């Protein structure tokens, strides 16, 4: 029963049509019970309609809650007349008129969504229901077509979106759509229809599967916490804050600047000369637009300052002050091993501008990139809750690892600020190496169009990456995208050859385990190829190593990629071993030994092991004994048996298997 309910939520069915003459049977009045029955039965579809029509300016999470609120408030308080509501005309056969109760509720939802979801404009309060505390809810992200369709809908006016949705989701004819828009209070329904008709949509966007995909389903949601650590700290900080208010209350009333110029920053605590210089916008380092062409190193220090707010001294002072002393309401995050303290002196300005309804400032202090963000409409600035501060290490960055920075992140999409030497960007799906790369527009200020990010799921069907000047980058949830390479650990190369792209197609989904770990680069290396017993083909052994900016904390993974089953040429490989830290598969120790139990097509089990070229012999002890001269081992085994693997290098030294 639960599974059935989930399926109904995932694919909302269209309201059933009634028999001929049903409009007259219902009369001109809709009872509250009839409206409630229609709302409950078709709730997922009504919420989807509201979500699509609501203004796109707010975040996806807010739009989800607004859509549910619009539908839940659509239930009338008393019996209502249907006269003049634009209900569909009577039809016959398979095209019988849609349920009047559903059409009545749909019209109320449409009116509220066109009004922006506000029912009490004279009260500057959020709707009482629904509210979710401690969680961020947002729909699952779709593919490139869904992203393109969402951008096309965002470019339409409210009536244009309503016309588009009524026509393509509700399958109403043009006259029916016009009547519903008129009943919803749209002043110029014909112009709205024409605007919807002119919308630039991707190929296949008229197919129902796009508008009814998970991208636009506010009932099939992902949940993430807001900020667990800060919420825990708030409870402990209440008593201290109360005492601070009593002590400082009188001081805040004294003449002076107060906190205004510093925005969400905490009160000053020192008069150190270097700290004061770091707070002065006039002392920020600003590199010229052409400096990178003659710079000794192409890194972040060669980036020019870009954005439409680079001369906004009030904004820059606010950002610097919050960086130096973030207030209790500021959301602070840092990649592992990155200090979140103030700058030692004046920093370099990389960007200041408005991106996706947020004001963003990017700084670089030689060791870190710092991102400050606040709401573009000023929401939350009075109490400091609308600001965010992110830190990421960049020490030792060079051209290969200084090609892009995340300037804005929304649910499912990310926009990058590219290096001045990046001339083009192309979107790559790692899981589909044969697909044609898609161009990504880069604006005059170096900011890219929205690019989809990977959404790790049980069934990994896509993993987006960006190719910039031959280098392949992917978002791992941090300010700096990680560079992907292929080849020997001491001399890795770009992922350009068919062999390299195929290897990454079967490895990409394993990147989910290193998200948020401060990863600088990930290299995949094929260290051996092994004929499988019984003539089952040849397996490739790969070692994938993620290096971090801080040095320690690297992650190493060995996997075996057996011949892919029919119809799945890029099926993920099987992970044989994982390790954290160490030097295996890295430039200091480009060698590895790994093993795995493998089940053949004839149901027989084998212990397979392989080592890199330096391994001269392999020995298995324990549940599956065996020994071989050379670096490839295949020994009959039984399900569940365990073995200890060791090897000898050509110089006689012992090597342990990766585990």
C-alpha positions in Angstrom: 0.0 0.0 0.0 2.8 2.4 0.9 4.6 1.6 -2.4 1.4 2.3 -4.3 1.1 5.7 -2.6 4.7 6.6 -3.5 4.1 5.7 -7.1 1.0 7.9 -7.2 3.0 10.8 -5.8 5.9 10.3 -8.2 3.6 10.4 -11.3 0.4 12.4 -10.6 -2.4 11.2 -12.7 -4.5 13.5 -14.7 -8.1 14.2 -13.3 -10.6 11.7 -14.8 -13.2 13.1 -17.1 -16.9 12.5 -16.2 -19.7 11.3 -18.4 -21.6 13.6 -20.9 -23.8 16.1 -19.2 -22.0 16.0 -15.9 -21.6 19.8 -15.8 -25.4 20.3 -15.7 -25.7 17.5 -13.1 -23.5 19.4 -10.6 -25.5 22.5 -11.1 -24.0 26.0 -10.6 -22.8 25.5 -7.0 -19.7 23.7 -5.7 -20.0 22.3 -2.1 -17.1 22.5 0.3 -17.0 18.7 0.5 -16.9 18.4 -3.3 -14.1 20.9 -3.5 -12.2 19.0 -0.7 -12.6 15.7 -2.5 -11.2 17.1 -5.7 -8.3 18.8 -3.8 -7.3 15.6 -1.9 -7.6 13.4 -4.9 -5.6 15.6 -7.2 -3.3 17.3 -4.6 0.0 16.3 -6.3 -1.1 17.7 -9.7 -2.4 20.9 -8.1 0.8 21.5 -6.2 2.8 20.9 -9.4 0.7 23.5 -11.2 1.2 26.0 -8.5 4.9 25.4 -8.4 5.2 25.9 -12.1 3.2 29.2 -12.1 4.7 30.8 -9.0 7.3 33.5 -9.6 10.8 31.9 -10.2 12.7 34.6 -8.2 12.5 32.8 -4.9 14.6 29.7 -4.1 13.3 26.2 -5.0 12.8 25.4 -1.4 10.7 28.4 -0.7 8.7 27.9 -3.9 7.9 24.3 -2.8 6.5 25.5 0.5 4.6 28.3 -1.2 3.1 25.9 -3.7 1.8 23.6 -0.9 0.5 26.6 0.9 -1.3 27.9 -2.2 -3.1 24.6 -2.7 -4.0 24.1 1.0 -5.5 27.6 1.1 -7.5 26.9 -2.1 -10.3 25.1 -0.2 -13.4 27.5 0.0 -15.0 28.2 3.4 -18.5 27.8 2.1 -20.5 26.7 -1.0 -19.4 28.7 -4.0 -21.0 29.4 -7.4 -19.3 28.2 -10.5 -20.8 30.9 -12.8 -18.2 32.8 -14.7 -15.3 30.5 -13.6 -14.4 29.4 -17.1 -15.3 25.7 -16.6 -14.7 23.6 -19.8 -17.7 23.3 -22.1 -19.7 20.1 -22.3 -18.1 17.4 -24.5 -18.9 13.8 -25.3 -17.1 10.4 -25.5 -13.4 10.3 -24.6 -13.3 14.1 -24.4 -16.0 14.5 -21.8 -15.7 17.7 -19.7 -13.2 17.7 -16.8 -14.6 17.3 -13.2 -16.1 20.7 -12.2 -14.9 20.3 -8.7 -11.3 19.9 -9.9 -11.6 22.8 -12.3 -13.0 25.0 -9.5 -10.1 24.2 -7.1 -7.6 24.5 -10.0 -8.9 28.1 -10.7 -8.5 29.1 -7.1 -4.9 27.7 -7.1 -4.2 29.5 -10.4 -5.4 32.9 -9.0 -3.3 32.6 -5.9 -0.2 31.5 -7.8 -0.5 34.4 -10.2 -0.7 36.7 -7.2 2.6 35.3 -6.0 1.1 33.0 -3.4 0.1 35.9 -1.1 -3.4 35.9 0.4 -2.9 38.6 3.0 -0.9 41.4 1.3 -1.7 43.8 4.1 0.2 41.7 6.6 4.0 41.5 6.1 4.0 37.9 7.5 4.9 34.6 5.9 2.0 32.1 5.6 1.3 30.1 8.8 1.2 26.8 6.9 3.1 24.8 5.8 6.3 25.3 7.7 9.3 23.0 8.0 11.8 23.7 10.8 15.4 22.6 10.5 15.1 21.2 7.0 15.6 22.4 3.5 13.2 20.7 1.0 13.6 20.8 -2.7 12.6 18.7 -5.7 15.1 16.3 -7.3 17.0 17.8 -10.2 16.4 16.6 -13.8 18.7 16.6 -16.8 19.7 19.2 -19.4 16.2 19.3 -21.0 14.5 20.0 -17.7 17.0 22.7 -16.9 16.5 24.4 -20.2 12.7 24.2 -19.8 12.9 25.7 -16.3 15.0 28.6 -17.7 12.4 29.1 -20.5 9.6 29.2 -18.0 11.5 31.6 -15.8 11.7 34.0 -18.7 8.0 34.1 -19.1 5.6 36.4 -17.3 3.2 35.0 -14.7 0.2 34.8 -17.2 2.6 33.4 -19.9 3.7 30.6 -17.5 0.0 30.0 -16.6 -0.9 29.7 -20.2 2.0 27.4 -20.9 1.2 25.1 -18.0 -2.6 25.0 -18.8 -1.8 24.1 -22.4 1.0 21.6 -21.9 0.3 20.1 -18.5 -3.5 20.3 -18.3 -3.9 19.7 -22.1 -6.5 22.5 -22.5 -7.3 23.9 -25.9 -6.5 27.5 -26.7 -10.2 28.6 -26.2 -10.3 26.7 -22.9 -7.0 28.2 -21.7 -8.2 31.7 -22.6 -11.4 31.2 -20.6 -9.6 29.9 -17.6 -7.1 32.8 -17.7 -9.9 35.3 -18.0 -11.6 33.7 -15.0 -8.3 33.9 -13.1 -8.2 37.7 -13.6 -5.6 37.8 -16.4 -6.1 41.1 -18.2 -4.8 40.0 -21.6 -5.2 36.2 -22.0 -4.5 36.3 -25.8 -1.2 37.9 -25.2 -0.4 35.3 -22.5 -1.2 32.5 -25.0 1.0 34.1 -27.7 3.9 34.5 -25.2 3.6 30.8 -24.2 3.6 29.9 -27.9 6.8 31.9 -28.5 8.7 30.3 -25.5 12.0 28.8 -26.6 11.9 25.3 -25.2 14.2 22.3 -25.7 13.4 19.5 -28.1 10.8 17.3 -26.5 9.6 19.8 -24.0 6.1 19.5 -25.3 6.2 15.9 -24.2 4.3 15.3 -21.0 7.4 13.6 -19.4 9.2 16.9 -19.0 6.6 18.9 -17.2 5.7 15.8 -15.1 9.3 15.0 -14.3 10.8 15.0 -10.8 12.4 18.4 -11.6 8.9 20.0 -11.2 7.4 17.7 -8.6 7.0 19.5 -5.2 5.6 16.3 -3.7 8.7 14.1 -4.3 11.3 16.0 -2.3 14.9 15.8 -1.1 15.5 16.9 2.5 18.8 18.4 3.8 19.5 20.0 7.2 19.9 23.8 7.5 22.9 24.1 9.8 23.0 21.5 12.6 26.1 22.8 14.4 24.7 26.4 14.5 21.3 25.2 15.7 23.1 23.3 18.5 25.2 26.3 19.4 22.2 28.7 19.5 20.8 27.0 22.6 24.1 27.3 24.5 24.5 30.9 23.3 21.1 32.2 24.6 22.3 32.7 28.1 25.6 34.3 27.0 23.7 36.5 24.5 21.3 37.7 27.3 24.2 38.7 29.5 25.9 40.5 26.6 22.7 42.4 25.8 22.5 43.6 29.4 26.1 44.7 29.4 26.2 46.2 25.9 22.7 47.6 25.7 23.7 51.0 27.1 26.8 51.1 24.8 24.7 50.5 21.7 22.7 53.7 22.5 25.8 55.8 22.5 26.7 58.1 19.6 28.8 56.5 16.9 28.6 54.2 13.8 27.2 51.1 15.7 26.9 47.9 13.7 25.3 49.5 10.6 28.4 49.8 8.3 29.6 46.3 9.2 26.3 44.5 8.5 26.1 41.1 10.1 29.6 41.4 11.7 30.0 41.1 15.4 31.3 44.1 17.4 35.0 45.1 17.1 37.3 43.4 19.6 40.7 44.8 18.7 42.5 47.8 17.3 45.4 45.9 15.8 46.9 47.8 12.8 47.1 44.8 10.5 43.5 43.8 11.4 42.3 47.4 10.7 44.0 47.4 7.3 42.3 44.2 6.4 38.9 45.9 7.1 39.7 48.8 4.7 38.1 48.4 1.3 40.5 51.0 -0.1 43.5 48.7 0.6 42.2 45.7 -1.2 44.5 44.4 -4.0 42.9 44.8 -7.4 44.7 43.1 -10.4 44.4 44.6 -13.8 42.4 42.8 -16.5 45.6 42.0 -18.5 48.0 41.1 -15.7 47.5 37.4 -16.1 49.1 37.5 -19.6 52.5 38.5 -18.2 52.2 36.9 -14.7 55.0 34.6 -13.6 52.3 32.1 -12.5 48.7 31.7 -13.7 46.9 31.3 -10.4 44.3 33.2 -8.4 46.7 36.1 -7.8 46.5 36.8 -11.5 42.7 37.1 -11.6 41.3 40.5 -12.2 38.4 42.0 -10.1 35.1 41.5 -11.9 31.4 42.1 -11.3 29.1 45.1 -11.2 29.7 45.9 -7.5 33.5 46.1 -7.3 33.3 49.8 -6.5 30.6 49.5 -3.8 32.7 50.4 -0.8 29.8 49.8 1.6 29.3 46.3 0.4 33.1 45.5 0.5 33.4 46.9 4.0 30.4 44.8 5.1 32.0 41.7 3.6 35.4 42.3 5.1 33.9 43.0 8.5 31.9 39.8 8.5 35.0 37.9 7.4 36.9 39.3 10.3 34.2 38.7 12.9 31.1 36.8 11.7 28.1 37.4 13.9 26.0 34.6 15.4 23.5 34.7 12.6 26.1 34.2 9.8 26.3 30.8 8.2 29.9 29.8 8.1 31.4 26.8 6.3 34.9 25.7 5.6 36.4 22.8 3.7 38.3 20.3 6.0 41.7 21.7 7.1 40.8 25.3 6.1 41.2 28.0 8.9 38.2 30.2 9.1 39.9 33.1 10.8 40.3 36.7 9.6 42.8 37.8 7.0 46.4 38.7 8.2 46.3 41.8 6.0 44.6 43.3 2.9 43.2 40.6 0.6 42.7 40.5 -3.1 39.3 41.2 -4.6 38.2 38.7 -7.2 34.5 39.4 -7.7 31.6 41.5 -6.4 28.2 41.4 -8.0 24.7 40.1 -8.0 24.2 36.5 -9.1 20.9 34.6 -8.7 19.2 37.1 -6.4 22.2 37.2 -4.1 25.1 39.7 -3.7 28.4 37.8 -3.8 31.9 38.9 -3.0 35.0 36.7 -3.6 38.3 37.4 -1.9 41.7 35.6 -2.1 44.3 36.0 0.6 47.1 33.9 -0.9 46.1 30.7 1.0 42.3 30.8 0.9 39.4 31.8 -1.2 36.6 33.4 0.8 33.0 33.8 -0.5 30.7 36.3 1.2 27.0 36.3 0.2 23.9 38.2 1.3 20.4 38.5 0.0 20.1 41.0 -2.9 16.8 42.4 -1.5 18.4 43.1 1.9 16.4 40.4 3.7 18.0 39.4 6.9 20.6 42.1 7.0 19.1 43.8 10.1 19.6 40.7 12.2 22.5 39.1 10.4 20.6 36.0 9.4 20.9 36.7 5.6 24.6 36.4 5.3 26.9 33.4 4.6 30.6 33.0 4.6 32.5 30.1 2.9 36.2 29.3 3.1 38.3 27.0 0.9 42.1 26.4 0.8 43.9 27.3 -2.4 47.6 27.2 -1.4 49.8 26.0 -4.2 47.1 26.5 -6.9 48.3 26.7 -10.4 46.6 27.2 -13.8 45.2 23.6 -13.8 43.6 24.0 -10.4 42.8 27.7 -10.7 40.4 27.6 -13.6 37.1 28.3 -11.9 35.4 29.2 -8.6 31.8 28.6 -7.6 30.2 32.0 -7.4 26.6 30.8 -6.9 25.0 27.5 -5.9 21.3 26.8 -6.0 19.6 23.5 -5.6 20.7 21.3 -8.5 22.7 24.0 -10.3 25.9 25.9 -9.9 27.5 29.0 -11.7 31.2 29.4 -11.9 33.5 32.5 -12.2 36.1 31.4 -14.7 39.8 32.3 -14.9 40.6 35.1 -17.4 42.5 32.6 -19.6 39.5 30.3 -20.0 38.0 31.0 -23.4 35.2 28.4 -23.5 33.4 25.9 -21.3 31.5 22.7 -22.3 29.2 20.6 -20.3 30.2 16.9 -20.2 28.3 13.9 -18.9 31.0 11.6 -17.5 28.6 8.6 -17.5 27.8 9.1 -21.2 31.3 9.5 -22.9 29.8 9.1 -26.4 27.4 12.0 -25.9 28.3 15.3 -27.6 29.6 18.0 -25.2 27.2 20.9 -24.7 28.5 24.5 -24.9 28.1 26.6 -21.7 27.8 30.3 -22.2 30.4 32.5 -20.3 29.3 36.1 -19.8 31.5 39.1 -20.3 32.2 39.2 -16.5 33.5 35.5 -16.6 30.3 34.0 -15.0 28.9 30.9 -16.6 25.2 30.1 -17.2 23.8 27.7 -14.6 25.3 24.2 -14.9 23.6 21.1 -13.4 25.5 19.4 -10.5 25.7 15.8 -9.7 22.9 14.4 -7.4 24.2 11.1 -5.9 21.4 8.6 -6.0 21.1 4.8 -5.8 20.9 4.7 -9.6 23.6 7.0 -10.8 22.6 7.8 -14.4 24.4 11.1 -14.9 27.5 13.0 -13.6 28.0 16.5 -15.0 31.5 18.0 -15.5 32.9 21.0 -17.2 35.7 20.9 -19.8 37.7 24.2 -19.8 40.7 24.4 -22.1 41.1 20.6 -22.2 40.9 20.3 -18.4 38.0 18.4 -16.9 36.5 19.8 -13.7 33.6 18.6 -11.6 31.7 20.0 -8.6 32.1 18.2 -5.4 30.1 20.6 -3.2 32.9 23.1 -2.5 34.1 26.5 -3.7 36.7 25.0 -6.0 35.8 22.3 -8.5 38.0 19.2 -8.5 40.2 18.4 -11.5 39.8 15.0 -13.0 42.8 13.3 -14.7 43.8 9.9 -16.1 47.1 8.0 -16.3 50.2 7.2 -14.3 50.3 8.8 -10.8 53.6 10.6 -11.6 52.4 12.0 -14.9 48.6 12.1 -15.1 47.0 13.6 -18.2 43.7 15.2 -19.2 40.7 12.9 -19.8 40.6 13.2 -23.6 41.2 9.7 -25.1 38.4 7.2 -25.6 40.1 4.9 -23.1 40.3 7.6 -20.5 36.6 8.7 -21.0 35.4 5.0 -20.8 37.3 4.5 -17.6 35.8 7.6 -16.0 32.3 6.6 -17.3 32.6 3.5 -15.1 34.2 5.4 -12.2 32.3 8.7 -12.0 29.6 7.6 -9.7 32.2 6.6 -7.0 33.0 10.3 -6.7 30.1 10.7 -4.3 32.2 9.4 -1.4 34.7 12.3 -1.6 32.2 15.2 -1.7 32.9 17.9 0.8 36.4 16.5 1.7 38.5 19.4 0.4 39.5 17.5 -2.8 41.9 19.2 -5.2 42.2 16.5 -7.9 41.2 13.0 -8.6 43.3 10.7 -10.8 42.2 7.3 -12.2 44.9 4.9 -13.3 44.6 1.5 -15.0 47.4 -0.5 -13.3 46.6 -4.0 -14.8 44.5 -6.0 -17.2 43.6 -9.6 -16.3 42.1 -12.4 -18.4 39.1 -13.8 -16.5 38.8 -17.6 -15.9 36.6 -19.5 -18.2 37.2 -17.2 -21.2 34.9 -14.6 -19.7 36.9 -11.8 -21.3 39.4 -9.3 -19.8 39.0 -7.2 -16.7 40.6 -3.8 -16.1 42.0 -3.0 -12.6 41.9 0.7 -11.8 43.2 2.7 -8.9 41.5 6.1 -8.2 43.1 8.5 -5.8 41.6 11.8 -4.6 44.2 14.4 -3.4 43.2 17.1 -1.0 44.4 20.7 -0.8 45.6 20.2 2.8 47.8 17.1 2.0 46.5 14.6 4.5 43.1 13.0 4.1 43.6 11.5 0.6 41.2 8.8 -0.4 42.3 5.8 -2.5 40.0 3.2 -4.2 40.9 0.1 -6.2 38.2 -1.3 -8.5 37.8 -4.0 -11.1 35.9 -3.3 -14.3 34.8 -6.6 -15.7 33.2 -6.8 -19.2 30.0 -4.8 -19.0 26.7 -6.6 -19.4 24.8 -6.2 -22.6 23.0 -2.9 -23.0 25.1 -1.3 -20.2 28.5 -0.5 -21.8 29.4 1.9 -19.0 28.2 0.0 -15.9 30.1 1.1 -12.7 33.0 -1.1 -11.7 33.2 -3.1 -8.5 35.1 -1.6 -5.7 37.7 -4.0 -4.3 39.3 -1.9 -1.6 39.3 1.6 -0.1 41.9 3.4 2.0 42.2 6.8 3.6 45.7 8.4 3.7 48.8 6.4 2.8 50.9 6.7 -0.4 49.5 3.9 -2.6 48.6 5.0 -6.2 50.1 8.4 -5.5 53.2 10.1 -7.0 55.4 9.1 -4.1 54.4 5.4 -4.4 52.9 4.6 -7.8 52.2 1.0 -7.0 49.3 -1.1 -5.7 48.0 -4.6 -5.0 44.3 -5.4 -4.7 42.0 -8.5 -4.8 38.4 -9.4 -5.0 36.1 -12.5 -4.9 34.5 -12.8 -8.4 31.5 -15.0 -9.5 31.7 -16.4 -13.0 28.8 -17.0 -15.3 28.9 -20.7 -14.4 28.3 -19.8 -10.7 31.9 -20.7 -9.7 33.7 -18.3 -7.4 37.3 -17.1 -7.9 39.8 -15.1 -5.9 41.2 -12.5 -8.4 44.2 -10.3 -7.5 46.4 -8.0 -9.5 49.3 -5.7 -8.9 51.0 -2.9 -10.7 54.0 -3.4 -13.0 56.5 -3.4 -10.0 54.9 -6.5 -8.4 56.8 -9.7 -9.2 54.8 -12.3 -7.2 51.4 -12.5 -5.3 50.6 -14.8 -2.4 47.2 -15.5 -0.9 46.8 -17.0 2.6 43.9 -17.7 5.0 40.7 -19.1 3.6 41.9 -19.2 0.0 45.6 -20.2 -0.3 47.5 -19.6 -3.5 50.7 -18.2 -5.0 51.8 -17.1 -8.4 54.9 -15.7 -10.0 53.9 -12.5 -11.7 51.4 -9.9 -10.8 48.1 -11.7 -11.7 46.4 -14.3 -9.5 43.3 -16.4 -10.1 42.5 -19.1 -7.5 39.2 -21.1 -7.1 37.3 -20.0 -4.0 33.9 -20.2 -2.3 31.4 -17.5 -1.5 32.2 -15.6 1.7 35.8 -16.8 2.0 38.4 -14.4 3.1 42.1 -14.2 2.1 45.1 -12.2 3.0 47.1 -10.9 0.0 50.7 -9.9 0.0 53.2 -9.3 -2.8 56.8 -8.9 -3.6 58.3 -6.1 -5.6 61.1 -6.7 -8.2 63.6 -5.3 -5.6 62.4 -7.9 -3.0 60.4 -5.5 -0.8 57.1 -6.7 0.5 53.8 -4.9 -0.5 50.5 -5.2 1.3 47.2 -5.3 -0.5 45.1 -2.1 -0.4 42.3 -2.5 2.1 
